[in-house]
């Protein structure tokens, strides 16, 4: 009996779930959730007020997490984020160091995910994924 090749959707789901599980476990080592990372990483680009931070994180907003505020409070309590009188959030030196440490761990995971791929393989993979995404989006439009 031969194995039936798994369909594309299986691999997309498998990769997505495993990447998410790995990322969750990586952050859990520090007692963090994904939103903490997103805030820290966003603020590594420079100070932002609450409105700008929520705007930067808007792709990740949902009914359970409509704002970054409770997550920022955790980072403030850790000493990673400071807020000034104008309500602008800034990474503290401890926050900069924590971001660098987490970023390196995340880069290790990213490298592990593409181990064995040449630069050309990676570019081809990204091109194929973009094309599949465009095809799926175009088909979705025909259903509306």
Order of alpha helices (4+ residues) and beta strands (2+ residues): alpha-alpha-beta-alpha-alpha-beta-beta-alpha-alpha
